[in-house]
Structure formats: structure tokens, C-alpha cells
Amino acid sequence: MAGRSSTRVEFEEHGRTVVYRRHRNGGGLVSPQATVEPTAFVARDAWVETGARIGAGASVGSGSWIDVDARLGEDVAVGRNVHVGPGAEVGDGAQIETGARLGAGVRVQARTRVPADASVADGDVVTRERFGIAA
């Protein structure tokens, strides 16, 4: 697994033990069944769930949650307190600004900006024409 994390963290949830590891670059909590490239940054209090994939050079801000099977491309910038829903895909170089919420199965085009506090409905496709080009 790329970006293997260094510290094991366990807690109990609904009667079962859940295990995460701290990512070496930022210390965020990463499921052992997720893939985070070594050059990606995951803030200490961010979460990356089972099956998620985070590309090279991407960054995940404080308090953000990358849900099950979500995909972040290379050089994606995720701000603070963002939720990237299950199975969502964010293209290379996109920016997801603070407080944004991406629903399940959302597709964000490469180099597209999703503004702060935006809410994108399940299955929606975010184009550059809708919100603008990432800086």
C-alpha cells in the first residue's frame, strides 16, 4: 500500500474494533484499506475511509472526511471541514474549499473549483462552467 502509515489507532464503534493508521505526512487517520500516496498530505484530524484513494501531491485539510471508495486525483486541494461522499471522484488539480459537501457518487472535473460551503447533490457532475476553474 502506498503511503503506509506509521502509528496504529484503534477504537470501538457499534461493538466492533475499528483500526486506522496515522499518515506519515500530516498524521491524519487512514484506513488500512485506503491508499494515500506518500507525497499527499492528510491533516492530523482528517479521516480517510476504506477503499478511498488519494493521489500524489493532494492535500486534505483539518476536520475533513474522505468517505468510503472516494477518489482524489493528483494535486487536489481539499480545504478544512469538507466531506467528500462515498464513491465521489475529484479530478486532478481540483480545489474543494472549506466547508463544502460532496454527496455520494459526485464527479468533479479536473482543475475545477468547488466554493466554500457549497453542497453538491448525490450523483451530480461539477463542471468548470458551474463553479469556475481552480487557481
Residue pairs with C-beta under 8 A, 6 or more apart in sequence:
1 32
1 35
2 35
2 36
2 37
2 38
3 23
3 24
3 25
3 30
3 35
3 36
3 37
3 38
3 40
3 54
4 21
4 24
5 20
5 21
5 22
5 23
5 24
5 30
5 36
6 21
6 22
6 24
7 21
7 22
8 19
8 20
8 21
9 19
9 20
9 21
9 22
9 29
10 17
10 18
10 19
10 20
11 17
11 18
12 18
19 31
19 32
20 29
20 30
20 31
20 32
20 47
21 29
21 30
21 31
21 32
22 28
22 29
22 30
22 44
23 29
23 30
23 36
23 40
23 42
23 48
24 38
25 38
25 39
25 40
25 41
25 42
26 41
26 42
26 43
26 44
26 46
26 59
26 60
27 42
27 43
27 44
28 42
28 43
28 44
28 45
28 46
28 47
28 48
28 60
29 42
29 45
29 46
29 47
29 48
30 36
30 42
30 47
30 48
31 48
31 49
31 50
31 51
31 52
33 50
33 51
34 48
34 49
34 50
34 51
34 52
34 53
34 54
34 66
35 52
35 53
35 54
36 42
36 48
36 52
36 53
36 54
37 54
37 55
37 56
37 57
37 58
39 56
39 57
40 54
40 55
40 56
40 57
40 58
40 59
40 60
40 72
41 58
41 59
41 60
42 48
42 54
42 59
42 60
43 59
43 60
43 61
43 62
43 63
43 64
43 80
44 62
45 62
45 63
46 60
46 61
46 62
46 63
46 64
46 65
46 66
47 64
47 65
47 66
48 54
48 60
48 66
49 65
49 66
49 67
49 68
49 69
49 70
50 68
50 69
51 68
51 69
52 66
52 67
52 68
52 69
52 70
52 71
52 72
53 70
53 71
53 72
54 60
54 66
54 72
54 76
55 71
55 72
55 73
55 74
55 75
55 76
55 92
56 74
56 75
57 74
57 75
58 72
58 73
58 74
58 75
58 76
58 77
58 78
59 76
59 77
59 78
60 66
60 72
60 78
60 82
61 78
61 79
61 80
61 81
61 82
61 98
62 80
62 81
63 80
63 81
64 78
64 79
64 80
64 81
64 82
64 83
64 84
65 82
65 83
65 84
66 72
66 78
66 84
67 83
67 84
67 85
67 86
67 87
67 88
67 104
68 86
68 87
69 86
69 87
70 84
70 85
70 86
70 87
70 88
70 89
70 90
71 88
71 89
71 90
72 78
72 84
72 90
73 89
73 90
73 91
73 92
73 93
73 94
73 110
74 92
74 93
75 92
75 93
76 90
76 91
76 92
76 93
76 94
76 95
76 96
77 94
77 95
77 96
77 134
78 84
78 90
78 96
79 95
79 96
79 97
79 98
79 99
79 100
79 116
80 98
80 99
81 98
81 99
82 96
82 97
82 98
82 99
82 100
82 101
82 102
83 100
83 101
83 102
84 90
84 96
84 102
84 106
85 101
85 102
85 103
85 104
85 105
85 106
85 122
86 104
86 105
87 104
87 105
88 102
88 103
88 104
88 105
88 106
88 107
88 108
89 106
89 107
89 108
90 96
90 102
90 108
91 107
91 108
91 109
91 110
91 111
91 112
92 110
92 111
93 110
93 111
93 134
94 108
94 109
94 110
94 111
94 112
94 113
94 114
94 134
95 112
95 113
95 114
95 134
95 135
96 102
96 108
96 114
97 113
97 114
97 115
97 116
97 117
97 118
98 116
98 117
99 116
99 117
100 114
100 115
100 116
100 117
100 118
100 119
100 120
101 118
101 119
101 120
102 108
102 114
102 120
103 119
103 120
103 121
103 122
103 123
103 124
104 122
104 123
105 122
105 123
106 120
106 121
106 122
106 123
106 124
106 125
106 126
107 124
107 125
107 126
108 114
108 120
108 126
109 125
109 126
109 127
109 128
111 128
111 133
111 134
112 126
112 127
112 128
112 130
112 131
112 132
112 133
112 134
113 131
113 132
113 133
113 134
113 135
114 120
114 126
114 131
115 131
115 132
118 131
120 126
